[in-house]
Amino acid sequence: MNIIKANVAAPDARVAITIARFNQFINDSLLDGAVDALTRIGQVKDDNITVVWVPGAYELPLATEALAKSGKYDAVV
């Protein structure tokens, strides 16, 4: 296993998160954790985080690909 330890701070990063409405009771917690990690550890500003809700798992890769190709985001989760 390779482990790389470094400071990960990107306060000006623009991040998009795609998440499914299916199993929302689980995904809400996952979203909260992702946003917490981005803001607390990565120091990403709330205004730079975009959350895109899609109906289910089938739409996740399609939405993620569209966001990545848009060129508006530094990272897509």
PDB file of N, CA, C and O in Angstrom, chain B, residues numbered from 101:
ATOM      1  N   MET B 101       0.851  -1.165   0.000  1.00  0.00           N
ATOM      2  CA  MET B 101       0.000   0.000   0.000  1.00  0.00           C
ATOM      3  C   MET B 101       0.897   1.228   0.000  1.00  0.00           C
ATOM      4  O   MET B 101       1.866   1.300   0.756  1.00  0.00           O
ATOM      5  N   ASN B 102       0.571   2.186  -0.846  1.00  0.00           N
ATOM      6  CA  ASN B 102       1.276   3.458  -0.891  1.00  0.00           C
ATOM      7  C   ASN B 102       0.468   4.497  -0.145  1.00  0.00           C
ATOM      8  O   ASN B 102      -0.726   4.663  -0.398  1.00  0.00           O
ATOM      9  N   ILE B 103       1.105   5.187   0.763  1.00  0.00           N
ATOM     10  CA  ILE B 103       0.435   6.238   1.524  1.00  0.00           C
ATOM     11  C   ILE B 103       1.193   7.537   1.305  1.00  0.00           C
ATOM     12  O   ILE B 103       2.399   7.610   1.540  1.00  0.00           O
ATOM     13  N   ILE B 104       0.488   8.547   0.861  1.00  0.00           N
ATOM     14  CA  ILE B 104       1.084   9.856   0.647  1.00  0.00           C
ATOM     15  C   ILE B 104       0.429  10.820   1.616  1.00  0.00           C
ATOM     16  O   ILE B 104      -0.790  10.994   1.602  1.00  0.00           O
ATOM     17  N   LYS B 105       1.233  11.442   2.451  1.00  0.00           N
ATOM     18  CA  LYS B 105       0.707  12.403   3.418  1.00  0.00           C
ATOM     19  C   LYS B 105       1.147  13.798   3.001  1.00  0.00           C
ATOM     20  O   LYS B 105       2.332  14.053   2.787  1.00  0.00           O
ATOM     21  N   ALA B 106       0.190  14.683   2.891  1.00  0.00           N
ATOM     22  CA  ALA B 106       0.497  16.053   2.496  1.00  0.00           C
ATOM     23  C   ALA B 106      -0.613  16.969   2.974  1.00  0.00           C
ATOM     24  O   ALA B 106      -1.712  16.519   3.299  1.00  0.00           O
ATOM     25  N   ASN B 107      -0.320  18.234   3.013  1.00  0.00           N
ATOM     26  CA  ASN B 107      -1.361  19.215   3.300  1.00  0.00           C
ATOM     27  C   ASN B 107      -2.255  19.325   2.079  1.00  0.00           C
ATOM     28  O   ASN B 107      -1.779  19.512   0.960  1.00  0.00           O
ATOM     29  N   VAL B 108      -3.525  19.211   2.301  1.00  0.00           N
ATOM     30  CA  VAL B 108      -4.481  19.322   1.208  1.00  0.00           C
ATOM     31  C   VAL B 108      -5.380  20.507   1.509  1.00  0.00           C
ATOM     32  O   VAL B 108      -6.383  20.384   2.213  1.00  0.00           O
ATOM     33  N   ALA B 109      -5.011  21.636   0.975  1.00  0.00           N
ATOM     34  CA  ALA B 109      -5.811  22.842   1.168  1.00  0.00           C
ATOM     35  C   ALA B 109      -5.987  23.503  -0.190  1.00  0.00           C
ATOM     36  O   ALA B 109      -5.011  23.812  -0.874  1.00  0.00           O
ATOM     37  N   ALA B 110      -7.215  23.713  -0.566  1.00  0.00           N
ATOM     38  CA  ALA B 110      -7.520  24.331  -1.855  1.00  0.00           C
ATOM     39  C   ALA B 110      -8.700  25.274  -1.681  1.00  0.00           C
ATOM     40  O   ALA B 110      -9.793  24.995  -2.175  1.00  0.00           O
ATOM     41  N   PRO B 111      -8.494  26.387  -0.983  1.00  0.00           N
ATOM     42  CA  PRO B 111      -9.615  27.270  -0.665  1.00  0.00           C
ATOM     43  C   PRO B 111     -10.331  27.853  -1.882  1.00  0.00           C
ATOM     44  O   PRO B 111     -11.504  28.214  -1.793  1.00  0.00           O
ATOM     45  N   ASP B 112      -9.639  27.948  -3.013  1.00  0.00           N
ATOM     46  CA  ASP B 112     -10.270  28.520  -4.204  1.00  0.00           C
ATOM     47  C   ASP B 112     -10.764  27.464  -5.182  1.00  0.00           C
ATOM     48  O   ASP B 112     -11.220  27.792  -6.278  1.00  0.00           O
ATOM     49  N   ALA B 113     -10.675  26.197  -4.789  1.00  0.00           N
ATOM     50  CA  ALA B 113     -11.122  25.119  -5.675  1.00  0.00           C
ATOM     51  C   ALA B 113     -12.635  25.172  -5.864  1.00  0.00           C
ATOM     52  O   ALA B 113     -13.387  25.486  -4.941  1.00  0.00           O
ATOM     53  N   ARG B 114     -13.054  24.860  -7.074  1.00  0.00           N
ATOM     54  CA  ARG B 114     -14.480  24.753  -7.384  1.00  0.00           C
ATOM     55  C   ARG B 114     -14.799  23.271  -7.497  1.00  0.00           C
ATOM     56  O   ARG B 114     -14.238  22.570  -8.339  1.00  0.00           O
ATOM     57  N   VAL B 115     -15.698  22.800  -6.649  1.00  0.00           N
ATOM     58  CA  VAL B 115     -15.982  21.368  -6.551  1.00  0.00           C
ATOM     59  C   VAL B 115     -17.464  21.110  -6.795  1.00  0.00           C
ATOM     60  O   VAL B 115     -18.324  21.807  -6.257  1.00  0.00           O
ATOM     61  N   ALA B 116     -17.751  20.102  -7.614  1.00  0.00           N
ATOM     62  CA  ALA B 116     -19.130  19.667  -7.834  1.00  0.00           C
ATOM     63  C   ALA B 116     -19.295  18.280  -7.221  1.00  0.00           C
ATOM     64  O   ALA B 116     -18.420  17.425  -7.352  1.00  0.00           O
ATOM     65  N   ILE B 117     -20.411  18.071  -6.561  1.00  0.00           N
ATOM     66  CA  ILE B 117     -20.729  16.772  -5.973  1.00  0.00           C
ATOM     67  C   ILE B 117     -22.024  16.282  -6.607  1.00  0.00           C
ATOM     68  O   ILE B 117     -23.043  16.971  -6.556  1.00  0.00           O
ATOM     69  N   THR B 118     -21.985  15.092  -7.204  1.00  0.00           N
ATOM     70  CA  THR B 118     -23.218  14.495  -7.719  1.00  0.00           C
ATOM     71  C   THR B 118     -23.692  13.458  -6.710  1.00  0.00           C
ATOM     72  O   THR B 118     -22.897  12.706  -6.146  1.00  0.00           O
ATOM     73  N   ILE B 119     -24.989  13.436  -6.498  1.00  0.00           N
ATOM     74  CA  ILE B 119     -25.548  12.536  -5.484  1.00  0.00           C
ATOM     75  C   ILE B 119     -26.947  12.100  -5.913  1.00  0.00           C
ATOM     76  O   ILE B 119     -27.697  12.877  -6.504  1.00  0.00           O
ATOM     77  N   ALA B 120     -27.284  10.861  -5.611  1.00  0.00           N
ATOM     78  CA  ALA B 120     -28.573  10.299  -6.018  1.00  0.00           C
ATOM     79  C   ALA B 120     -29.639  10.517  -4.947  1.00  0.00           C
ATOM     80  O   ALA B 120     -29.362  10.449  -3.750  1.00  0.00           O
ATOM     81  N   ARG B 121     -30.858  10.779  -5.401  1.00  0.00           N
ATOM     82  CA  ARG B 121     -31.992  10.897  -4.475  1.00  0.00           C
ATOM     83  C   ARG B 121     -32.424   9.521  -3.963  1.00  0.00           C
ATOM     84  O   ARG B 121     -32.990   9.412  -2.876  1.00  0.00           O
ATOM     85  N   PHE B 122     -32.157   8.474  -4.745  1.00  0.00           N
ATOM     86  CA  PHE B 122     -32.475   7.113  -4.309  1.00  0.00           C
ATOM     87  C   PHE B 122     -31.642   6.805  -3.065  1.00  0.00           C
ATOM     88  O   PHE B 122     -30.448   7.103  -3.035  1.00  0.00           O
ATOM     89  N   ASN B 123     -32.247   6.222  -2.053  1.00  0.00           N
ATOM     90  CA  ASN B 123     -31.592   5.975  -0.753  1.00  0.00           C
ATOM     91  C   ASN B 123     -31.126   7.279  -0.107  1.00  0.00           C
ATOM     92  O   ASN B 123     -30.030   7.362   0.446  1.00  0.00           O
ATOM     93  N   GLN B 124     -31.974   8.277  -0.189  1.00  0.00           N
ATOM     94  CA  GLN B 124     -31.595   9.605   0.286  1.00  0.00           C
ATOM     95  C   GLN B 124     -31.225   9.615   1.767  1.00  0.00           C
ATOM     96  O   GLN B 124     -30.380  10.408   2.182  1.00  0.00           O
ATOM     97  N   PHE B 125     -31.836   8.758   2.563  1.00  0.00           N
ATOM     98  CA  PHE B 125     -31.532   8.738   3.992  1.00  0.00           C
ATOM     99  C   PHE B 125     -30.072   8.356   4.231  1.00  0.00           C
ATOM    100  O   PHE B 125     -29.484   8.784   5.224  1.00  0.00           O
ATOM    101  N   ILE B 126     -29.483   7.570   3.351  1.00  0.00           N
ATOM    102  CA  ILE B 126     -28.058   7.235   3.444  1.00  0.00           C
ATOM    103  C   ILE B 126     -27.216   8.328   2.785  1.00  0.00           C
ATOM    104  O   ILE B 126     -26.204   8.765   3.334  1.00  0.00           O
ATOM    105  N   ASN B 127     -27.645   8.757   1.613  1.00  0.00           N
ATOM    106  CA  ASN B 127     -26.865   9.719   0.843  1.00  0.00           C
ATOM    107  C   ASN B 127     -26.773  11.085   1.510  1.00  0.00           C
ATOM    108  O   ASN B 127     -25.796  11.806   1.304  1.00  0.00           O
ATOM    109  N   ASP B 128     -27.771  11.451   2.304  1.00  0.00           N
ATOM    110  CA  ASP B 128     -27.690  12.716   3.043  1.00  0.00           C
ATOM    111  C   ASP B 128     -26.475  12.724   3.969  1.00  0.00           C
ATOM    112  O   ASP B 128     -25.767  13.726   4.060  1.00  0.00           O
ATOM    113  N   SER B 129     -26.237  11.608   4.654  1.00  0.00           N
ATOM    114  CA  SER B 129     -25.080  11.506   5.550  1.00  0.00           C
ATOM    115  C   SER B 129     -23.775  11.530   4.766  1.00  0.00           C
ATOM    116  O   SER B 129     -22.800  12.144   5.197  1.00  0.00           O
ATOM    117  N   LEU B 130     -23.756  10.863   3.617  1.00  0.00           N
ATOM    118  CA  LEU B 130     -22.558  10.871   2.777  1.00  0.00           C
ATOM    119  C   LEU B 130     -22.263  12.278   2.267  1.00  0.00           C
ATOM    120  O   LEU B 130     -21.108  12.699   2.223  1.00  0.00           O
ATOM    121  N   LEU B 131     -23.306  12.995   1.884  1.00  0.00           N
ATOM    122  CA  LEU B 131     -23.133  14.370   1.421  1.00  0.00           C
ATOM    123  C   LEU B 131     -22.610  15.255   2.545  1.00  0.00           C
ATOM    124  O   LEU B 131     -21.688  16.046   2.339  1.00  0.00           O
ATOM    125  N   ASP B 132     -23.194  15.125   3.726  1.00  0.00           N
ATOM    126  CA  ASP B 132     -22.721  15.913   4.875  1.00  0.00           C
ATOM    127  C   ASP B 132     -21.242  15.655   5.141  1.00  0.00           C
ATOM    128  O   ASP B 132     -20.488  16.589   5.413  1.00  0.00           O
ATOM    129  N   GLY B 133     -20.825  14.399   5.064  1.00  0.00           N
ATOM    130  CA  GLY B 133     -19.423  14.052   5.288  1.00  0.00           C
ATOM    131  C   GLY B 133     -18.506  14.621   4.222  1.00  0.00           C
ATOM    132  O   GLY B 133     -17.416  15.103   4.530  1.00  0.00           O
ATOM    133  N   ALA B 134     -18.942  14.569   2.971  1.00  0.00           N
ATOM    134  CA  ALA B 134     -18.132  15.104   1.876  1.00  0.00           C
ATOM    135  C   ALA B 134     -17.968  16.613   2.000  1.00  0.00           C
ATOM    136  O   ALA B 134     -16.866  17.138   1.845  1.00  0.00           O
ATOM    137  N   VAL B 135     -19.064  17.306   2.279  1.00  0.00           N
ATOM    138  CA  VAL B 135     -19.003  18.763   2.428  1.00  0.00           C
ATOM    139  C   VAL B 135     -18.155  19.135   3.637  1.00  0.00           C
ATOM    140  O   VAL B 135     -17.374  20.085   3.577  1.00  0.00           O
ATOM    141  N   ASP B 136     -18.301  18.397   4.733  1.00  0.00           N
ATOM    142  CA  ASP B 136     -17.496  18.657   5.925  1.00  0.00           C
ATOM    143  C   ASP B 136     -16.011  18.489   5.623  1.00  0.00           C
ATOM    144  O   ASP B 136     -15.201  19.330   6.014  1.00  0.00           O
ATOM    145  N   ALA B 137     -15.648  17.418   4.933  1.00  0.00           N
ATOM    146  CA  ALA B 137     -14.240  17.186   4.597  1.00  0.00           C
ATOM    147  C   ALA B 137     -13.701  18.282   3.687  1.00  0.00           C
ATOM    148  O   ALA B 137     -12.577  18.748   3.872  1.00  0.00           O
ATOM    149  N   LEU B 138     -14.492  18.690   2.714  1.00  0.00           N
ATOM    150  CA  LEU B 138     -14.041  19.741   1.804  1.00  0.00           C
ATOM    151  C   LEU B 138     -13.839  21.071   2.525  1.00  0.00           C
ATOM    152  O   LEU B 138     -12.845  21.760   2.297  1.00  0.00           O
ATOM    153  N   THR B 139     -14.775  21.425   3.385  1.00  0.00           N
ATOM    154  CA  THR B 139     -14.686  22.730   4.049  1.00  0.00           C
ATOM    155  C   THR B 139     -13.704  22.732   5.213  1.00  0.00           C
ATOM    156  O   THR B 139     -12.993  23.714   5.423  1.00  0.00           O
ATOM    157  N   ARG B 140     -13.662  21.652   5.960  1.00  0.00           N
ATOM    158  CA  ARG B 140     -12.813  21.622   7.157  1.00  0.00           C
ATOM    159  C   ARG B 140     -11.369  21.268   6.818  1.00  0.00           C
ATOM    160  O   ARG B 140     -10.443  21.947   7.264  1.00  0.00           O
ATOM    161  N   ILE B 141     -11.173  20.222   6.042  1.00  0.00           N
ATOM    162  CA  ILE B 141      -9.818  19.763   5.735  1.00  0.00           C
ATOM    163  C   ILE B 141      -9.265  20.465   4.494  1.00  0.00           C
ATOM    164  O   ILE B 141      -8.124  20.925   4.489  1.00  0.00           O
ATOM    165  N   GLY B 142     -10.075  20.542   3.454  1.00  0.00           N
ATOM    166  CA  GLY B 142      -9.621  21.168   2.216  1.00  0.00           C
ATOM    167  C   GLY B 142      -9.768  22.668   2.196  1.00  0.00           C
ATOM    168  O   GLY B 142      -9.254  23.332   1.296  1.00  0.00           O
ATOM    169  N   GLN B 143     -10.465  23.214   3.181  1.00  0.00           N
ATOM    170  CA  GLN B 143     -10.690  24.654   3.317  1.00  0.00           C
ATOM    171  C   GLN B 143     -11.396  25.259   2.103  1.00  0.00           C
ATOM    172  O   GLN B 143     -11.213  26.436   1.794  1.00  0.00           O
ATOM    173  N   VAL B 144     -12.202  24.447   1.419  1.00  0.00           N
ATOM    174  CA  VAL B 144     -12.966  24.925   0.274  1.00  0.00           C
ATOM    175  C   VAL B 144     -14.120  25.776   0.790  1.00  0.00           C
ATOM    176  O   VAL B 144     -14.789  25.405   1.755  1.00  0.00           O
ATOM    177  N   LYS B 145     -14.350  26.908   0.152  1.00  0.00           N
ATOM    178  CA  LYS B 145     -15.441  27.799   0.551  1.00  0.00           C
ATOM    179  C   LYS B 145     -16.787  27.180   0.170  1.00  0.00           C
ATOM    180  O   LYS B 145     -16.911  26.530  -0.868  1.00  0.00           O
ATOM    181  N   ASP B 146     -17.787  27.390   1.020  1.00  0.00           N
ATOM    182  CA  ASP B 146     -19.135  26.872   0.738  1.00  0.00           C
ATOM    183  C   ASP B 146     -19.646  27.340  -0.622  1.00  0.00           C
ATOM    184  O   ASP B 146     -20.306  26.584  -1.335  1.00  0.00           O
ATOM    185  N   ASP B 147     -19.343  28.573  -0.977  1.00  0.00           N
ATOM    186  CA  ASP B 147     -19.813  29.121  -2.252  1.00  0.00           C
ATOM    187  C   ASP B 147     -19.199  28.409  -3.452  1.00  0.00           C
ATOM    188  O   ASP B 147     -19.720  28.511  -4.563  1.00  0.00           O
ATOM    189  N   ASN B 148     -18.105  27.695  -3.243  1.00  0.00           N
ATOM    190  CA  ASN B 148     -17.424  27.006  -4.338  1.00  0.00           C
ATOM    191  C   ASN B 148     -17.834  25.542  -4.464  1.00  0.00           C
ATOM    192  O   ASN B 148     -17.268  24.808  -5.274  1.00  0.00           O
ATOM    193  N   ILE B 149     -18.806  25.117  -3.674  1.00  0.00           N
ATOM    194  CA  ILE B 149     -19.282  23.733  -3.731  1.00  0.00           C
ATOM    195  C   ILE B 149     -20.671  23.715  -4.365  1.00  0.00           C
ATOM    196  O   ILE B 149     -21.587  24.392  -3.899  1.00  0.00           O
ATOM    197  N   THR B 150     -20.813  22.937  -5.424  1.00  0.00           N
ATOM    198  CA  THR B 150     -22.092  22.774  -6.111  1.00  0.00           C
ATOM    199  C   THR B 150     -22.561  21.340  -5.921  1.00  0.00           C
ATOM    200  O   THR B 150     -21.811  20.400  -6.182  1.00  0.00           O
ATOM    201  N   VAL B 151     -23.795  21.168  -5.469  1.00  0.00           N
ATOM    202  CA  VAL B 151     -24.366  19.836  -5.271  1.00  0.00           C
ATOM    203  C   VAL B 151     -25.430  19.615  -6.341  1.00  0.00           C
ATOM    204  O   VAL B 151     -26.349  20.419  -6.494  1.00  0.00           O
ATOM    205  N   VAL B 152     -25.294  18.518  -7.076  1.00  0.00           N
ATOM    206  CA  VAL B 152     -26.237  18.179  -8.138  1.00  0.00           C
ATOM    207  C   VAL B 152     -26.924  16.872  -7.761  1.00  0.00           C
ATOM    208  O   VAL B 152     -26.287  15.822  -7.685  1.00  0.00           O
ATOM    209  N   TRP B 153     -28.229  16.950  -7.526  1.00  0.00           N
ATOM    210  CA  TRP B 153     -29.026  15.765  -7.192  1.00  0.00           C
ATOM    211  C   TRP B 153     -29.548  15.147  -8.480  1.00  0.00           C
ATOM    212  O   TRP B 153     -30.056  15.847  -9.356  1.00  0.00           O
ATOM    213  N   VAL B 154     -29.418  13.817  -8.589  1.00  0.00           N
ATOM    214  CA  VAL B 154     -29.957  13.082  -9.732  1.00  0.00           C
ATOM    215  C   VAL B 154     -30.898  11.998  -9.201  1.00  0.00           C
ATOM    216  O   VAL B 154     -30.831  11.652  -8.022  1.00  0.00           O
ATOM    217  N   PRO B 155     -31.777  11.458 -10.055  1.00  0.00           N
ATOM    218  CA  PRO B 155     -32.758  10.483  -9.569  1.00  0.00           C
ATOM    219  C   PRO B 155     -32.158   9.216  -8.965  1.00  0.00           C
ATOM    220  O   PRO B 155     -32.608   8.767  -7.911  1.00  0.00           O
ATOM    221  N   GLY B 156     -31.149   8.632  -9.614  1.00  0.00           N
ATOM    222  CA  GLY B 156     -30.619   7.358  -9.119  1.00  0.00           C
ATOM    223  C   GLY B 156     -29.212   7.090  -9.604  1.00  0.00           C
ATOM    224  O   GLY B 156     -28.550   7.967 -10.159  1.00  0.00           O
ATOM    225  N   ALA B 157     -28.761   5.858  -9.387  1.00  0.00           N
ATOM    226  CA  ALA B 157     -27.385   5.472  -9.711  1.00  0.00           C
ATOM    227  C   ALA B 157     -27.107   5.512 -11.213  1.00  0.00           C
ATOM    228  O   ALA B 157     -25.978   5.779 -11.625  1.00  0.00           O
ATOM    229  N   TYR B 158     -28.108   5.254 -12.020  1.00  0.00           N
ATOM    230  CA  TYR B 158     -27.905   5.259 -13.473  1.00  0.00           C
ATOM    231  C   TYR B 158     -27.474   6.639 -13.963  1.00  0.00           C
ATOM    232  O   TYR B 158     -26.640   6.746 -14.862  1.00  0.00           O
ATOM    233  N   GLU B 159     -28.033   7.681 -13.384  1.00  0.00           N
ATOM    234  CA  GLU B 159     -27.750   9.046 -13.835  1.00  0.00           C
ATOM    235  C   GLU B 159     -26.451   9.620 -13.273  1.00  0.00           C
ATOM    236  O   GLU B 159     -25.945  10.618 -13.785  1.00  0.00           O
ATOM    237  N   LEU B 160     -25.908   9.002 -12.229  1.00  0.00           N
ATOM    238  CA  LEU B 160     -24.685   9.535 -11.600  1.00  0.00           C
ATOM    239  C   LEU B 160     -23.521   9.698 -12.583  1.00  0.00           C
ATOM    240  O   LEU B 160     -22.954  10.787 -12.659  1.00  0.00           O
ATOM    241  N   PRO B 161     -23.143   8.657 -13.340  1.00  0.00           N
ATOM    242  CA  PRO B 161     -22.003   8.848 -14.245  1.00  0.00           C
ATOM    243  C   PRO B 161     -22.288   9.837 -15.370  1.00  0.00           C
ATOM    244  O   PRO B 161     -21.379  10.520 -15.843  1.00  0.00           O
ATOM    245  N   LEU B 162     -23.539   9.916 -15.796  1.00  0.00           N
ATOM    246  CA  LEU B 162     -23.887  10.853 -16.867  1.00  0.00           C
ATOM    247  C   LEU B 162     -23.759  12.294 -16.391  1.00  0.00           C
ATOM    248  O   LEU B 162     -23.200  13.139 -17.090  1.00  0.00           O
ATOM    249  N   ALA B 163     -24.277  12.566 -15.205  1.00  0.00           N
ATOM    250  CA  ALA B 163     -24.182  13.916 -14.646  1.00  0.00           C
ATOM    251  C   ALA B 163     -22.737  14.269 -14.317  1.00  0.00           C
ATOM    252  O   ALA B 163     -22.297  15.394 -14.555  1.00  0.00           O
ATOM    253  N   THR B 164     -22.002  13.307 -13.771  1.00  0.00           N
ATOM    254  CA  THR B 164     -20.603  13.545 -13.414  1.00  0.00           C
ATOM    255  C   THR B 164     -19.775  13.854 -14.656  1.00  0.00           C
ATOM    256  O   THR B 164     -18.937  14.755 -14.641  1.00  0.00           O
ATOM    257  N   GLU B 165     -20.008  13.114 -15.715  1.00  0.00           N
ATOM    258  CA  GLU B 165     -19.285  13.362 -16.967  1.00  0.00           C
ATOM    259  C   GLU B 165     -19.600  14.751 -17.517  1.00  0.00           C
ATOM    260  O   GLU B 165     -18.701  15.466 -17.958  1.00  0.00           O
ATOM    261  N   ALA B 166     -20.872  15.128 -17.491  1.00  0.00           N
ATOM    262  CA  ALA B 166     -21.266  16.444 -17.993  1.00  0.00           C
ATOM    263  C   ALA B 166     -20.611  17.561 -17.179  1.00  0.00           C
ATOM    264  O   ALA B 166     -20.152  18.556 -17.739  1.00  0.00           O
ATOM    265  N   LEU B 167     -20.572  17.393 -15.861  1.00  0.00           N
ATOM    266  CA  LEU B 167     -19.934  18.401 -15.009  1.00  0.00           C
ATOM    267  C   LEU B 167     -18.436  18.477 -15.279  1.00  0.00           C
ATOM    268  O   LEU B 167     -17.872  19.569 -15.349  1.00  0.00           O
ATOM    269  N   ALA B 168     -17.792  17.327 -15.429  1.00  0.00           N
ATOM    270  CA  ALA B 168     -16.348  17.308 -15.683  1.00  0.00           C
ATOM    271  C   ALA B 168     -16.015  17.967 -17.021  1.00  0.00           C
ATOM    272  O   ALA B 168     -15.036  18.704 -17.127  1.00  0.00           O
ATOM    273  N   LYS B 169     -16.825  17.701 -18.030  1.00  0.00           N
ATOM    274  CA  LYS B 169     -16.576  18.263 -19.355  1.00  0.00           C
ATOM    275  C   LYS B 169     -16.920  19.749 -19.446  1.00  0.00           C
ATOM    276  O   LYS B 169     -16.490  20.427 -20.379  1.00  0.00           O
ATOM    277  N   SER B 170     -17.690  20.259 -18.487  1.00  0.00           N
ATOM    278  CA  SER B 170     -18.092  21.667 -18.532  1.00  0.00           C
ATOM    279  C   SER B 170     -16.915  22.615 -18.337  1.00  0.00           C
ATOM    280  O   SER B 170     -16.959  23.761 -18.784  1.00  0.00           O
ATOM    281  N   GLY B 171     -15.868  22.145 -17.675  1.00  0.00           N
ATOM    282  CA  GLY B 171     -14.710  22.991 -17.425  1.00  0.00           C
ATOM    283  C   GLY B 171     -14.905  24.007 -16.318  1.00  0.00           C
ATOM    284  O   GLY B 171     -14.030  24.839 -16.079  1.00  0.00           O
ATOM    285  N   LYS B 172     -16.039  23.951 -15.640  1.00  0.00           N
ATOM    286  CA  LYS B 172     -16.347  24.911 -14.578  1.00  0.00           C
ATOM    287  C   LYS B 172     -15.797  24.486 -13.223  1.00  0.00           C
ATOM    288  O   LYS B 172     -15.750  25.291 -12.293  1.00  0.00           O
ATOM    289  N   TYR B 173     -15.381  23.226 -13.104  1.00  0.00           N
ATOM    290  CA  TYR B 173     -15.003  22.692 -11.793  1.00  0.00           C
ATOM    291  C   TYR B 173     -13.581  22.147 -11.811  1.00  0.00           C
ATOM    292  O   TYR B 173     -13.112  21.612 -12.815  1.00  0.00           O
ATOM    293  N   ASP B 174     -12.912  22.298 -10.680  1.00  0.00           N
ATOM    294  CA  ASP B 174     -11.572  21.745 -10.517  1.00  0.00           C
ATOM    295  C   ASP B 174     -11.640  20.275 -10.125  1.00  0.00           C
ATOM    296  O   ASP B 174     -10.702  19.518 -10.377  1.00  0.00           O
ATOM    297  N   ALA B 175     -12.746  19.870  -9.509  1.00  0.00           N
ATOM    298  CA  ALA B 175     -12.933  18.481  -9.093  1.00  0.00           C
ATOM    299  C   ALA B 175     -14.414  18.141  -9.119  1.00  0.00           C
ATOM    300  O   ALA B 175     -15.268  18.985  -8.844  1.00  0.00           O
ATOM    301  N   VAL B 176     -14.702  16.888  -9.454  1.00  0.00           N
ATOM    302  CA  VAL B 176     -16.077  16.389  -9.445  1.00  0.00           C
ATOM    303  C   VAL B 176     -16.085  15.105  -8.623  1.00  0.00           C
ATOM    304  O   VAL B 176     -15.299  14.190  -8.873  1.00  0.00           O
ATOM    305  N   VAL B 177     -16.985  15.048  -7.637  1.00  0.00           N
ATOM    306  CA  VAL B 177     -17.083  13.891  -6.749  1.00  0.00           C
ATOM    307  C   VAL B 177     -18.385  13.180  -7.041  1.00  0.00           C
ATOM    308  O   VAL B 177     -18.689  12.166  -6.412  1.00  0.00           O
TER     309      VAL B 177
END
